[in-house]
Every structure is written in C-alpha cells, then in structure tokens.
C-alpha cells in the first residue's frame, strides 16, 4: 500500500522545526530531506529515519524497522505529535548525515 500525500505532508509539517523539510516521490513512496540532506523515507504511511549515533543517544529504545525488503534498519518514528522531540531528533540526526554528492554534468558529444 502506497503512502498518502496527506500523511507525507503531515510528517513534513511536524518536522518543520528542524529546518527546511522537503520530500519527493521515489520508487512509489517518498524520500524526506532536511536542509538538502536525505533523512529517511515514508513507506506505507510509516516514517523511517536513517540510523545515526545521535539518534541512538537521543532515543536508545526507539523501535527500528526496514522501510522495504532489503533495506538497512532505520528508526521507525511512530510518535509524530511531539514536535519538539522530532525537531531535536531530526536536527541531531542530520548533523551526522553527509551532504549529497554533486551531480556530474553530462558531456555532449
């Protein structure tokens, strides 16, 4: 079951305290970005965040799961109402994530 655009927008709104949140459709689901860094994804109306040491420090008992078969484990964020915690969690997580690599320009022949 694909995620609903309304749920994706709700998650993005809840994360607004963490920075500039954006999302885009990827492989039938959605990828989430914070200040240009890939943060995690929404699959089947569930919010998954990449695992980092900061995330483990802030929420050592948080449930984990895989957004899709074969994916690395991610934090499964089920408590979306606590916007203060979400902002801190996402901000600290994003500090540890790398910036995306610049896209190479195609050479015309």
Residue frames relative to the residue before (quaternion, step in Angstrom):
aa qw qx qy qz dx dy dz
X 1.0000 0.0000 0.0000 0.0000 0.00 0.00 0.00
X 0.3767 -0.7398 0.5166 0.2096 3.57 -0.78 1.02
X 0.5543 -0.6065 0.4592 0.3378 3.54 -1.22 0.52
X 0.4453 -0.6822 0.5099 0.2763 3.55 -1.11 0.67
X 0.5577 -0.6085 0.4426 0.3505 3.60 -1.04 0.72
X 0.6098 0.5610 -0.3517 0.4356 3.60 1.09 -0.64
X 0.6524 0.4970 -0.3154 0.4774 3.60 0.99 -0.80
X 0.6342 0.5317 -0.3298 0.4541 3.58 0.96 -0.85
X 0.6686 0.4874 -0.2994 0.4751 3.58 0.91 -0.89
X 0.6149 0.5482 -0.3395 0.4541 3.59 1.04 -0.76
X 0.6580 0.4934 -0.3093 0.4774 3.60 0.89 -0.92
X 0.6491 0.5150 -0.3225 0.4577 3.59 0.90 -0.91
X 0.6498 0.5101 -0.3157 0.4668 3.59 0.97 -0.82
X 0.6592 0.5146 -0.3063 0.4547 3.59 0.97 -0.84
X 0.7065 0.4565 -0.2518 0.4786 3.60 1.13 -0.63
X 0.3946 0.7783 -0.4426 0.2064 3.59 1.25 -0.17
X 0.6271 0.5530 -0.3418 0.4290 3.62 1.12 -0.48
X 0.6262 0.5692 -0.3280 0.4198 3.59 1.26 -0.23
X 0.7274 -0.3280 0.2548 0.5463 3.59 1.18 -0.36
X 0.7106 -0.3923 0.3298 0.4820 3.54 -1.22 -0.50
X 0.1135 -0.8120 0.5723 0.0131 3.55 -0.40 1.27
X 0.0581 0.7717 -0.6314 0.0499 3.54 -0.95 0.92
X 0.1105 -0.7820 0.6092 0.0713 3.54 -1.26 0.30
X 0.0278 -0.7819 0.6212 0.0447 3.52 -1.28 0.36
X 0.5702 -0.6011 0.4479 0.3360 3.48 -1.20 0.64
X 0.0467 0.7891 -0.6069 0.0820 3.56 -0.89 1.02
X 0.8562 -0.0647 0.0262 0.5119 3.56 -0.75 1.03
X 0.7311 -0.4305 0.2325 0.4756 3.58 0.99 0.81
X 0.7122 0.3227 -0.2381 0.5762 3.59 1.26 -0.08
X 0.5233 -0.6523 0.4561 0.3041 3.62 -1.16 -0.41
X 0.2434 -0.7277 0.6235 0.1499 3.53 -1.14 0.79
X 0.2188 -0.7789 0.5767 0.1136 3.59 -1.00 0.84
X 0.1374 -0.7817 0.6073 0.0339 3.53 -1.09 0.87
X 0.1179 -0.7521 0.6436 0.0791 3.53 -1.18 0.67
X 0.8295 -0.0954 0.0041 0.5503 3.56 -0.57 1.20
X 0.7473 -0.4310 0.2031 0.4631 3.56 0.98 0.92
X 0.6283 0.5192 -0.3402 0.4690 3.61 1.24 -0.12
X 0.4567 -0.6633 0.5138 0.2957 3.56 -0.97 0.85
X 0.2046 -0.8287 0.5189 0.0470 3.54 -0.57 1.25
X 0.7418 -0.2828 0.2518 0.5535 3.55 0.93 -0.88
X 0.3967 -0.7163 0.5223 0.2380 3.53 -1.20 -0.42
X 0.2997 -0.6895 0.6222 0.2184 3.46 -1.39 0.25
X 0.0533 0.7830 -0.6116 0.0999 3.54 -0.67 1.19
X 0.8419 0.0004 -0.0406 0.5382 3.58 -0.85 0.99
X 0.6295 -0.5689 0.3095 0.4292 3.56 0.99 0.93
X 0.5544 0.5207 -0.4355 0.4816 3.57 1.02 0.90
X 0.3262 -0.7613 0.5393 0.1524 3.56 -0.99 0.94
X 0.0636 -0.7986 0.5979 -0.0256 3.55 -0.67 1.21
X 0.1248 -0.7815 0.6098 0.0440 3.58 -0.99 0.92
X 0.5622 -0.6035 0.4465 0.3470 3.56 -1.03 0.82
X 0.4417 -0.6932 0.5054 0.2626 3.55 -1.05 0.78
X 0.0349 0.7703 -0.6343 0.0549 3.54 -1.02 0.94
X 0.6464 -0.4937 0.3975 0.4247 3.55 -1.30 0.20
X 0.6210 0.5417 -0.3434 0.4505 3.59 1.01 -0.76
X 0.6484 0.5154 -0.3148 0.4635 3.57 0.95 -0.82
X 0.6505 0.5128 -0.3090 0.4673 3.56 1.01 -0.81
X 0.6437 0.5130 -0.3216 0.4681 3.60 1.06 -0.72
X 0.7183 0.4634 -0.2544 0.4524 3.58 0.89 -0.96
X 0.8098 0.0657 0.0027 0.5830 3.58 1.04 -0.75
X 0.0769 -0.8613 0.5006 0.0413 3.60 0.53 1.16
X 0.7368 0.4035 -0.2309 0.4909 3.59 1.13 -0.52
X 0.3775 0.7446 -0.4853 0.2599 3.59 1.24 0.17
X 0.5308 -0.6326 0.4701 0.3114 3.53 -1.07 0.81
X 0.1768 -0.7665 0.6078 0.1083 3.55 -1.15 0.66
X 0.0775 0.7801 -0.6191 0.0464 3.52 -1.29 0.33
X 0.4454 -0.6587 0.5282 0.2977 3.54 -1.31 0.10
X 0.4606 -0.7078 0.4581 0.2775 3.57 -0.80 0.96
X 0.7826 -0.0138 0.0158 0.6222 3.57 1.19 -0.51
X 0.6800 -0.5002 0.3414 0.4133 3.55 -1.23 0.40
X 0.8063 0.2570 -0.2164 0.4868 3.55 -0.88 1.00
X 0.5447 0.6203 -0.4024 0.3957 3.61 1.24 -0.11
X 0.5578 -0.5630 0.4822 0.3734 3.55 -1.25 0.46
X 0.5976 -0.5598 0.4146 0.3971 3.60 -1.15 0.46
X 0.1191 -0.7593 0.6387 0.0364 3.53 -1.17 0.78
X 0.5306 -0.5423 0.5098 0.4055 3.54 -1.30 0.18
X 0.2379 -0.7359 0.6164 0.1478 3.57 -1.02 0.84
X 0.1741 -0.8064 0.5619 0.0609 3.56 -0.41 1.26
X 0.0586 -0.8269 0.5593 -0.0038 3.55 -0.39 1.23
X 0.6797 0.4446 -0.2742 0.5148 3.59 1.16 -0.56
X 0.0134 -0.8506 0.5237 -0.0450 3.57 -0.02 1.31
X 0.5732 0.6286 -0.3720 0.3715 3.59 1.22 -0.18
X 0.6572 0.4969 -0.3124 0.4729 3.61 1.13 -0.54
X 0.1592 -0.8493 0.4978 0.0740 3.56 0.28 1.30
X 0.6015 0.5576 -0.3681 0.4379 3.62 1.08 -0.59
X 0.6620 0.4802 -0.3010 0.4905 3.59 0.93 -0.89
X 0.6475 0.5274 -0.3272 0.4422 3.60 0.90 -0.89
X 0.6516 0.5144 -0.3199 0.4566 3.58 0.92 -0.88
X 0.6653 0.4897 -0.3030 0.4751 3.61 0.91 -0.88
X 0.6652 0.5212 -0.2997 0.4428 3.56 0.88 -1.00
X 0.7003 0.4585 -0.2685 0.4768 3.58 0.84 -0.98
X 0.6332 0.5323 -0.3363 0.4501 3.61 0.95 -0.80
X 0.6981 0.4601 -0.2730 0.4759 3.59 0.83 -0.97
X 0.6244 0.5289 -0.3377 0.4651 3.59 1.02 -0.74
X 0.6887 0.4991 -0.2883 0.4398 3.58 0.85 -0.96
X 0.5724 0.5897 -0.3862 0.4189 3.59 1.11 -0.54
X 0.7171 0.4391 -0.2468 0.4817 3.58 1.10 -0.66
X 0.6153 0.5632 -0.3538 0.4231 3.59 1.19 -0.29
X 0.4792 -0.6785 0.4704 0.2980 3.60 -1.02 0.73
X 0.5247 -0.5733 0.5108 0.3675 3.53 -1.26 0.42
X 0.5598 -0.5981 0.4315 0.3777 3.60 -1.07 0.56
X 0.5257 -0.6189 0.4806 0.3310 3.53 -1.15 0.66
X 0.5098 -0.6419 0.4605 0.3407 3.60 -0.98 0.75
X 0.4732 -0.6662 0.4958 0.2939 3.53 -1.06 0.78
X 0.4230 -0.6906 0.5272 0.2572 3.54 -1.03 0.83
X 0.4368 -0.6781 0.5240 0.2734 3.54 -1.05 0.80
X 0.4433 -0.6782 0.5169 0.2764 3.53 -1.03 0.82
X 0.3442 -0.7320 0.5561 0.1910 3.53 -0.98 0.91
X 0.3310 -0.7348 0.5580 0.1978 3.56 -0.82 1.02
X 0.2738 -0.7678 0.5577 0.1564 3.53 -1.00 0.83
